[in-house]
């Protein structure tokens, strides 16, 4: 088999690159279906996405592509923070005045007034104190982020915060729908979701447009000097260039000639495992909320996703899904049965389900690679790996291909843009041919 560009992975980035290159590219994936971490699964009639997905993007061309591929439904995002027994609209730092405890409100207000610029913060832990002050940081921001990322927030850089961490009330915060750069979700953000099916339907629809796609085929060896890739079933593919969305350490492990020091360095990239606890609920949910961010350790999960409230089609189904995202740090403290029991008790206590007996089925899925942790050493390792791979005709894209905390729309965008942004390769020639 032969192709000008071999694309490894049929997730958002791989599909985007495949659409941009058309007949010049072959997209392959070891899985039986497309979508990667943006897939949808069915648990006894309730639909769940592998993560808390919804569609929003600062890239007009991505929006046009998605809305042109399938019917989408938009609605205002309904997200909340659960702090103790209190419901606070998301984000907490903008709405802390609604906390029922006057002492907490005063501490948050005083800390914010004393907060200094976070521009020189050396790490994420210091950034939270510097930007929000002790009250907001202690009440919600640090407990929530420690629950998600682990206790050592100082191991993390601040490079990613401009796109993820919202400002406080009264601050100027640009819209995340303009300017081509992601900004934190606002409390009035309009989000979109497929009008029929789960979030994964977006990538199923886009994949239908790929001229060359092969599933259930895993590449296990790559010889960059011979420009040959070998699949587990023995098939050999001759290629001109590779675009890989595989996790960077996995890619480096199967490429011949990679320096041992680079392979060892890639193993220092830190992934955050995530366990998804899926609850299939008989009948309608007891809330219209779509997202709940929980800071208290009494509840194992940090994020609750209620995508049944994301589309009219899902809301009309007999069974509805509640998915709780549990960081690997929290999931490791309990066995699966205990974890599921605590999650079920929690969603009932929160009022998301009115009776535990209505939970008809459960399932847990652990994602070893849930989030790439933005540690201080990540940029140098990734740039070194990219440089060596690029010199050998291999280019990396996507959340774990670049070890970058990006959403599916950004991964799709980077794939779409690859032919025009990857200098020093045959990409420019391929782009001209494709157009």
DOLUMMI-158517 format. One record per residue (C-alpha): z negated, x negated, y. Coordinates in pm, 1 decimal. Example, Ala and Ser with C-alpha at 12.3 -4.5 7.8 and 13.67 -1.06 7.14 Angstrom:
BEGIN
{r {-780.0, -1230.0, -450.0}}
{r {-714.0, -1367.0, -106.0}}
***
This chain:
BEGIN
{r {0.0, 0.0, 0.0}}
{r {75.6, -118.9, 352.1}}
{r {-7.6, -20.7, 710.4}}
{r {9.3, -172.6, 1056.3}}
{r {-350.7, -71.5, 1135.0}}
{r {-611.4, 6.7, 870.1}}
{r {-892.8, 226.2, 1004.0}}
{r {-1217.1, 215.9, 807.1}}
{r {-1413.3, 537.8, 845.0}}
{r {-1314.5, 897.3, 920.1}}
{r {-1598.9, 974.0, 1158.8}}
{r {-1545.2, 1045.2, 1529.4}}
{r {-1438.4, 690.4, 1625.7}}
{r {-1206.3, 647.8, 1329.6}}
{r {-1045.1, 987.4, 1383.2}}
{r {-997.5, 910.5, 1753.9}}
{r {-823.5, 581.6, 1677.0}}
{r {-613.6, 746.0, 1406.8}}
{r {-496.9, 1015.2, 1646.3}}
{r {-406.7, 754.5, 1907.8}}
{r {-204.1, 540.1, 1665.1}}
{r {-39.3, 815.7, 1461.8}}
{r {194.4, 693.5, 1185.4}}
{r {106.5, 331.4, 1261.2}}
{r {-242.1, 375.0, 1114.0}}
{r {-398.1, 465.4, 780.8}}
{r {-747.4, 616.4, 801.1}}
{r {-962.5, 582.0, 489.7}}
{r {-1319.7, 683.0, 407.8}}
{r {-1539.9, 647.5, 102.0}}
{r {-1679.1, 998.5, 148.9}}
{r {-1522.0, 1317.6, 18.3}}
{r {-1503.3, 1471.9, 365.9}}
{r {-1450.0, 1363.8, 723.9}}
{r {-1699.8, 1356.3, 1008.4}}
{r {-1943.7, 1079.1, 917.2}}
{r {-2279.2, 1151.5, 1082.1}}
{r {-2124.0, 1456.9, 1249.8}}
{r {-2073.0, 1648.7, 923.0}}
{r {-2212.5, 1994.7, 847.6}}
{r {-2384.6, 2092.6, 521.8}}
{r {-2463.9, 2433.6, 371.0}}
{r {-2810.8, 2502.5, 228.7}}
{r {-2821.2, 2840.6, 55.6}}
{r {-2608.6, 3006.8, 322.7}}
{r {-2759.3, 2834.3, 627.8}}
{r {-2556.1, 2566.9, 808.4}}
{r {-2701.0, 2235.8, 923.4}}
{r {-2547.4, 1942.3, 1104.6}}
{r {-2646.2, 1584.3, 1023.8}}
{r {-2837.8, 1555.2, 1348.6}}
{r {-2888.1, 1770.4, 1653.5}}
{r {-2527.4, 1789.7, 1763.4}}
{r {-2374.8, 1986.9, 2048.0}}
{r {-2057.9, 1912.1, 2242.5}}
{r {-2064.7, 1785.0, 2598.3}}
{r {-1866.4, 1496.6, 2741.0}}
{r {-1787.1, 1319.2, 3068.6}}
{r {-1433.1, 1250.0, 2940.0}}
{r {-1179.0, 1524.1, 3032.7}}
{r {-932.4, 1402.2, 2769.9}}
{r {-1193.5, 1439.4, 2497.0}}
{r {-1278.5, 1790.1, 2610.1}}
{r {-909.6, 1885.3, 2620.0}}
{r {-854.4, 1742.9, 2272.3}}
{r {-1148.4, 1928.6, 2117.7}}
{r {-1090.8, 2259.8, 2293.4}}
{r {-722.5, 2236.4, 2199.4}}
{r {-803.6, 2181.4, 1832.0}}
{r {-1030.8, 2481.2, 1769.3}}
{r {-1206.7, 2768.4, 1941.8}}
{r {-1532.8, 2663.9, 2109.4}}
{r {-1817.5, 2866.4, 2257.5}}
{r {-2014.8, 2747.1, 2560.4}}
{r {-2362.8, 2847.7, 2665.1}}
{r {-2647.2, 2710.1, 2872.9}}
{r {-2864.1, 2460.6, 2689.7}}
{r {-3208.7, 2599.8, 2606.9}}
{r {-3435.7, 2300.4, 2542.9}}
{r {-3814.7, 2269.1, 2555.0}}
{r {-4095.2, 2018.2, 2514.9}}
{r {-4398.5, 2101.7, 2301.7}}
{r {-4705.9, 1924.2, 2441.1}}
{r {-5021.6, 2024.8, 2256.6}}
{r {-5010.9, 2404.6, 2262.7}}
{r {-4802.6, 2416.1, 2579.8}}
{r {-4433.7, 2495.4, 2617.6}}
{r {-4277.3, 2293.0, 2900.0}}
{r {-3906.0, 2318.5, 2986.9}}
{r {-3706.1, 2004.8, 2908.5}}
{r {-3725.2, 1741.6, 3047.6}}
{r {-4103.3, 1709.2, 3076.3}}
{r {-4089.7, 1465.0, 3367.3}}
{r {-3908.9, 1723.5, 3577.3}}
{r {-4126.0, 2021.3, 3480.9}}
{r {-4474.6, 1875.6, 3427.1}}
{r {-4608.3, 2104.4, 3702.5}}
{r {-4578.8, 2389.8, 3449.6}}
{r {-4841.5, 2235.8, 3220.7}}
{r {-5135.3, 2480.5, 3195.1}}
{r {-5399.6, 2207.6, 3237.0}}
{r {-5455.2, 2136.7, 3608.3}}
{r {-5605.5, 1795.6, 3529.4}}
{r {-5290.7, 1693.3, 3340.4}}
{r {-5070.7, 1810.8, 3627.2}}
{r {-5282.3, 1616.0, 3878.4}}
{r {-5267.8, 1300.0, 3667.0}}
{r {-4890.5, 1329.7, 3634.2}}
{r {-4848.7, 1394.4, 4005.3}}
{r {-5073.7, 1104.0, 4108.1}}
{r {-4913.5, 864.0, 3864.4}}
{r {-4566.2, 955.5, 3983.1}}
{r {-4667.4, 901.0, 4345.9}}
{r {-4794.8, 552.8, 4257.3}}
{r {-4495.6, 461.2, 4038.3}}
{r {-4288.1, 165.0, 4148.3}}
{r {-3925.0, 81.2, 4088.1}}
{r {-3831.5, 34.7, 3723.8}}
{r {-3539.2, -193.8, 3810.7}}
{r {-3726.8, -505.4, 3701.0}}
{r {-3895.7, -359.8, 3394.7}}
{r {-3876.1, -618.0, 3115.9}}
{r {-3878.4, -367.7, 2830.0}}
{r {-3880.8, 3.9, 2749.6}}
{r {-4260.2, 27.1, 2735.1}}
{r {-4297.1, -122.1, 3083.8}}
{r {-4003.9, 86.6, 3207.7}}
{r {-4180.0, 414.7, 3124.9}}
{r {-4490.3, 315.9, 3321.6}}
{r {-4290.8, 180.3, 3613.8}}
{r {-4058.2, 477.2, 3646.4}}
{r {-4291.5, 768.8, 3576.5}}
{r {-4645.8, 646.1, 3631.5}}
{r {-4942.8, 664.7, 3397.5}}
{r {-4979.5, 1044.6, 3387.9}}
{r {-4630.1, 1141.3, 3270.9}}
{r {-4604.3, 829.8, 3055.7}}
{r {-4933.8, 890.4, 2874.3}}
{r {-4900.0, 1268.6, 2843.3}}
{r {-4549.4, 1288.3, 2698.1}}
{r {-4305.4, 1002.2, 2740.2}}
{r {-4488.0, 735.1, 2539.7}}
{r {-4624.0, 963.1, 2264.3}}
{r {-4279.4, 1113.1, 2211.8}}
{r {-4093.0, 782.5, 2213.2}}
{r {-4348.1, 611.2, 1988.2}}
{r {-4310.5, 900.2, 1747.8}}
{r {-3934.8, 847.1, 1749.4}}
{r {-3891.6, 469.0, 1778.1}}
{r {-4224.5, 340.2, 1643.3}}
{r {-4530.5, 199.7, 1815.0}}
{r {-4368.8, -114.4, 1956.8}}
{r {-4162.9, 14.9, 2248.8}}
{r {-4167.6, -331.6, 2405.9}}
{r {-3918.5, -453.6, 2143.3}}
{r {-3657.3, -230.6, 2309.0}}
{r {-3442.7, -312.7, 2610.9}}
{r {-3384.8, -79.6, 2907.3}}
{r {-3003.6, -105.5, 2908.0}}
{r {-2960.0, 237.0, 2746.7}}
{r {-3201.8, 437.1, 2964.5}}
{r {-2955.3, 529.5, 3240.4}}
{r {-2764.0, 741.1, 2989.0}}
{r {-3062.6, 889.3, 2805.9}}
{r {-3374.3, 922.2, 3020.4}}
{r {-3374.0, 1191.1, 3288.4}}
{r {-3525.7, 1142.4, 3631.6}}
{r {-3809.9, 1341.2, 3785.3}}
{r {-3801.5, 1657.6, 3996.3}}
{r {-3642.8, 1603.0, 4336.4}}
{r {-3449.5, 1292.5, 4229.0}}
{r {-3074.8, 1272.7, 4266.4}}
{r {-2924.1, 1285.5, 3917.7}}
{r {-2549.4, 1299.2, 3876.2}}
{r {-2381.2, 1544.8, 3644.6}}
{r {-2312.7, 1424.4, 3293.7}}
{r {-1975.7, 1603.3, 3304.8}}
{r {-1807.9, 1383.9, 3565.0}}
{r {-1728.8, 1019.3, 3625.3}}
{r {-1649.1, 916.6, 3268.1}}
{r {-2001.7, 790.2, 3199.3}}
{r {-2268.8, 975.5, 3008.7}}
{r {-2582.1, 1068.1, 3199.4}}
{r {-2897.3, 1238.4, 3070.8}}
{r {-2859.2, 1605.6, 2981.8}}
{r {-2974.9, 1835.5, 3259.5}}
{r {-3180.5, 2148.2, 3206.5}}
{r {-2881.9, 2358.7, 3320.5}}
{r {-2618.9, 2179.1, 3112.7}}
{r {-2349.5, 2391.0, 2952.2}}
{r {-2301.7, 2280.0, 2593.6}}
{r {-2027.7, 2382.1, 2353.2}}
{r {-2027.4, 2449.5, 1981.1}}
{r {-1751.9, 2562.6, 1742.5}}
{r {-1698.7, 2938.0, 1764.9}}
{r {-1695.1, 2946.4, 1385.1}}
{r {-1872.2, 2707.2, 1147.1}}
{r {-2090.8, 2406.2, 1217.9}}
{r {-2042.2, 2107.2, 1446.2}}
{r {-1848.6, 1927.1, 1174.1}}
{r {-1563.2, 2175.0, 1216.5}}
{r {-1457.8, 1977.9, 1523.7}}
{r {-1371.4, 1674.2, 1314.4}}
{r {-1226.8, 1874.5, 1028.3}}
{r {-985.1, 2029.3, 1280.3}}
{r {-900.6, 1694.2, 1440.3}}
{r {-851.3, 1525.1, 1103.1}}
{r {-580.2, 1777.1, 1015.3}}
{r {-369.6, 1607.4, 1283.4}}
{r {-392.8, 1263.8, 1123.0}}
{r {-60.2, 1165.8, 964.6}}
{r {-224.2, 935.5, 708.9}}
{r {-573.7, 1000.3, 574.8}}
{r {-727.7, 904.6, 240.9}}
{r {-1078.4, 1007.3, 135.5}}
{r {-1293.0, 890.3, -157.7}}
{r {-1166.0, 536.2, -110.7}}
{r {-1411.4, 257.0, -33.3}}
{r {-1309.9, -87.7, 87.2}}
{r {-1524.2, -355.7, -79.1}}
{r {-1343.4, -678.1, 16.9}}
{r {-1138.0, -794.7, 314.1}}
{r {-938.8, -1118.3, 330.3}}
{r {-849.4, -1166.4, 697.3}}
{r {-637.1, -1475.8, 636.6}}
{r {-411.2, -1287.7, 394.2}}
{r {-450.2, -958.0, 585.2}}
{r {-541.0, -775.5, 264.5}}
{r {-818.8, -522.9, 194.9}}
{r {-927.9, -427.8, -156.8}}
{r {-1074.5, -90.2, -251.3}}
{r {-1336.3, -33.8, -520.1}}
{r {-1070.8, 123.2, -743.0}}
{r {-864.2, -196.7, -723.7}}
{r {-604.8, -77.0, -473.2}}
{r {-488.0, -352.3, -236.7}}
{r {-382.5, -262.1, 116.6}}
{r {-178.3, -501.3, 330.5}}
{r {-248.2, -456.3, 699.8}}
{r {-175.1, -603.5, 1040.2}}
{r {-511.4, -526.8, 1198.0}}
{r {-830.5, -346.2, 1103.6}}
{r {-1030.7, -102.9, 1312.9}}
{r {-1368.8, -64.8, 1144.8}}
{r {-1636.1, 196.2, 1211.9}}
{r {-1850.4, 68.2, 924.0}}
{r {-2204.0, -46.0, 1008.2}}
{r {-2168.0, -400.7, 1135.2}}
{r {-2381.7, -573.1, 865.2}}
{r {-2193.9, -387.0, 591.3}}
{r {-1857.8, -488.3, 736.9}}
{r {-1955.9, -854.7, 767.8}}
{r {-2081.7, -854.2, 408.1}}
{r {-1736.2, -768.8, 269.0}}
{r {-1520.3, -992.8, 492.5}}
{r {-1427.1, -1332.1, 350.3}}
{r {-1505.7, -1638.7, 559.0}}
{r {-1780.6, -1494.6, 777.1}}
{r {-2025.5, -1773.4, 868.8}}
{r {-2355.8, -1737.8, 685.1}}
{r {-2542.6, -1765.0, 1015.3}}
{r {-2353.8, -1463.9, 1149.5}}
{r {-2426.1, -1259.0, 838.6}}
{r {-2794.5, -1346.9, 866.7}}
{r {-2798.2, -1260.4, 1236.7}}
{r {-2644.0, -919.6, 1168.0}}
{r {-2934.0, -837.7, 936.8}}
{r {-3162.1, -859.5, 1241.1}}
{r {-2992.7, -551.2, 1389.3}}
{r {-3250.8, -276.7, 1355.3}}
{r {-3158.8, 70.1, 1226.4}}
{r {-3390.4, 367.6, 1260.8}}
{r {-3393.6, 580.3, 943.5}}
{r {-3421.2, 955.5, 996.1}}
{r {-3519.5, 1228.0, 750.7}}
{r {-3376.9, 1572.8, 816.0}}
{r {-3592.2, 1859.1, 691.1}}
{r {-3373.0, 2169.2, 661.3}}
{r {-3522.3, 2517.2, 643.0}}
{r {-3297.3, 2811.2, 554.2}}
{r {-3456.5, 3119.3, 713.4}}
{r {-3383.7, 3472.8, 592.3}}
{r {-3299.3, 3695.4, 887.6}}
{r {-3297.3, 3620.3, 1260.3}}
{r {-3502.3, 3346.0, 1420.2}}
{r {-3802.8, 3440.7, 1631.8}}
{r {-3674.3, 3245.4, 1934.3}}
{r {-3361.8, 3178.1, 2139.3}}
{r {-3455.5, 2812.2, 2191.6}}
{r {-3200.7, 2555.0, 2076.8}}
{r {-3401.5, 2230.7, 2093.0}}
{r {-3772.2, 2147.7, 2087.5}}
{r {-3902.0, 1795.2, 2154.3}}
{r {-4250.8, 1749.2, 2007.2}}
{r {-4480.6, 1465.4, 2115.0}}
{r {-4793.0, 1541.7, 1906.0}}
{r {-4853.9, 1354.8, 1580.2}}
{r {-4995.8, 1667.2, 1414.4}}
{r {-4635.3, 1781.7, 1362.9}}
{r {-4429.1, 1522.5, 1172.9}}
{r {-4097.1, 1575.6, 1349.0}}
{r {-4000.1, 1466.1, 1698.0}}
{r {-3707.8, 1706.5, 1739.1}}
{r {-3644.5, 2061.0, 1616.7}}
{r {-3283.6, 2181.4, 1613.9}}
{r {-3201.6, 2554.5, 1602.7}}
{r {-2823.7, 2563.1, 1596.7}}
{r {-2823.6, 2927.7, 1491.6}}
{r {-2876.5, 2978.9, 1865.5}}
{r {-2568.6, 2774.2, 1954.2}}
{r {-2296.6, 3027.0, 1868.0}}
{r {-2254.6, 3400.7, 1821.3}}
{r {-2099.7, 3343.7, 1478.2}}
{r {-2403.1, 3150.7, 1351.7}}
{r {-2643.5, 3403.4, 1502.6}}
{r {-2468.9, 3685.2, 1313.9}}
{r {-2517.1, 3522.7, 972.6}}
{r {-2776.9, 3643.6, 723.7}}
{r {-2948.8, 3306.5, 698.0}}
{r {-3025.5, 3072.8, 983.5}}
{r {-3111.0, 2706.2, 990.2}}
{r {-3402.2, 2525.1, 1147.1}}
{r {-3372.2, 2149.9, 1116.5}}
{r {-3653.8, 1909.3, 1194.7}}
{r {-3569.7, 1546.1, 1259.5}}
{r {-3841.1, 1308.7, 1136.3}}
{r {-3831.1, 940.6, 1225.8}}
{r {-3862.1, 700.6, 937.0}}
{r {-4192.9, 584.8, 1082.9}}
{r {-4337.6, 934.8, 1042.3}}
{r {-4160.3, 1028.4, 718.4}}
{r {-4301.2, 721.3, 542.6}}
{r {-4655.2, 852.3, 585.2}}
{r {-4604.5, 1154.8, 359.1}}
{r {-4436.0, 1248.9, 35.1}}
{r {-4141.8, 1487.7, 45.4}}
{r {-4339.4, 1796.8, -58.8}}
{r {-4616.8, 1728.3, 190.8}}
{r {-4360.2, 1660.8, 463.5}}
{r {-4178.6, 1989.6, 400.4}}
{r {-4507.7, 2183.6, 390.1}}
{r {-4623.1, 2036.3, 721.2}}
{r {-4288.0, 2113.8, 880.9}}
{r {-4296.9, 2474.9, 758.4}}
{r {-4651.7, 2522.2, 884.4}}
{r {-4550.9, 2373.1, 1218.2}}
{r {-4249.1, 2592.5, 1287.2}}
{r {-4459.9, 2899.1, 1209.0}}
{r {-4739.3, 2776.3, 1438.7}}
{r {-4482.4, 2717.2, 1713.8}}
{r {-4356.9, 3075.0, 1677.0}}
{r {-4005.7, 2969.7, 1571.7}}
{r {-4046.7, 3164.8, 1245.5}}
{r {-4279.3, 3465.6, 1232.9}}
{r {-4359.0, 3442.7, 859.7}}
{r {-4342.8, 3141.0, 629.1}}
{r {-4229.9, 3368.4, 345.2}}
{r {-3896.2, 3411.4, 527.1}}
{r {-3812.4, 3045.0, 460.2}}
{r {-3583.6, 3102.6, 163.8}}
{r {-3479.2, 2744.7, 83.0}}
{r {-3543.2, 2387.3, 190.9}}
{r {-3366.1, 2055.9, 161.1}}
{r {-3432.6, 1704.6, 286.1}}
{r {-3169.4, 1441.7, 359.9}}
{r {-3264.1, 1088.1, 458.2}}
{r {-3017.6, 895.6, 672.6}}
{r {-3092.5, 521.6, 637.1}}
{r {-2889.4, 472.8, 954.1}}
{r {-3001.7, 743.5, 1193.9}}
{r {-3011.0, 559.5, 1525.9}}
{r {-2927.9, 200.0, 1621.6}}
{r {-3239.4, 60.8, 1789.3}}
{r {-3153.3, -99.5, 2127.1}}
{r {-3359.7, -414.9, 2077.1}}
{r {-3343.6, -712.3, 2311.6}}
{r {-3148.0, -924.8, 2063.8}}
{r {-2887.2, -658.1, 1983.7}}
{r {-2630.2, -746.6, 2259.1}}
{r {-2602.7, -1115.3, 2168.8}}
{r {-2568.8, -1045.4, 1795.8}}
{r {-2307.7, -773.4, 1846.1}}
{r {-2100.5, -978.1, 2089.9}}
{r {-2102.8, -1278.6, 1858.7}}
{r {-1993.2, -1063.1, 1564.1}}
{r {-1723.9, -888.6, 1765.6}}
{r {-1582.4, -1219.2, 1888.4}}
{r {-1553.5, -1366.2, 1537.1}}
{r {-1406.6, -1046.8, 1392.5}}
{r {-1161.9, -1002.9, 1680.8}}
{r {-1035.3, -1358.4, 1628.3}}
{r {-963.7, -1254.6, 1269.3}}
{r {-781.0, -930.9, 1348.0}}
{r {-1075.5, -695.7, 1293.6}}
{r {-1213.2, -467.3, 1565.0}}
{r {-1531.7, -258.7, 1555.0}}
{r {-1591.1, 88.0, 1698.0}}
{r {-1849.8, 364.0, 1680.6}}
{r {-2225.9, 407.6, 1681.7}}
{r {-2299.0, 156.9, 1405.0}}
{r {-1974.1, -35.5, 1427.9}}
{r {-2090.3, -144.5, 1774.5}}
{r {-2461.4, -81.5, 1707.4}}
{r {-2463.8, 125.9, 2024.4}}
{r {-2666.0, 444.1, 2087.2}}
{r {-2365.7, 668.6, 2163.6}}
{r {-2284.0, 1031.5, 2089.4}}
{r {-1990.8, 1162.8, 1888.3}}
{r {-1785.6, 1241.1, 2200.3}}
{r {-1817.6, 881.1, 2321.8}}
{r {-1728.1, 749.3, 1975.1}}
{r {-1421.2, 975.6, 1972.6}}
{r {-1327.7, 855.4, 2321.6}}
{r {-1357.3, 487.9, 2228.7}}
{r {-1136.6, 547.6, 1928.5}}
{r {-876.7, 727.6, 2139.2}}
{r {-879.7, 447.7, 2394.8}}
{r {-872.1, 154.1, 2153.3}}
{r {-494.1, 92.0, 2164.1}}
{r {-501.3, 47.1, 2542.6}}
{r {-827.1, -145.9, 2574.7}}
{r {-808.2, -403.3, 2293.8}}
{r {-634.9, -698.1, 2457.2}}
{r {-488.5, -987.8, 2264.8}}
{r {-371.5, -784.9, 1963.5}}
{r {-71.8, -580.2, 1859.9}}
{r {-248.3, -269.7, 1991.8}}
{r {-36.7, -259.0, 2308.9}}
{r {283.2, -269.0, 2103.7}}
{r {153.2, 6.8, 1879.9}}
{r {55.6, 218.9, 2177.4}}
{r {404.3, 188.3, 2324.0}}
{r {553.5, 285.0, 1989.0}}
{r {321.7, 583.8, 1959.9}}
{r {418.4, 714.0, 2302.6}}
***
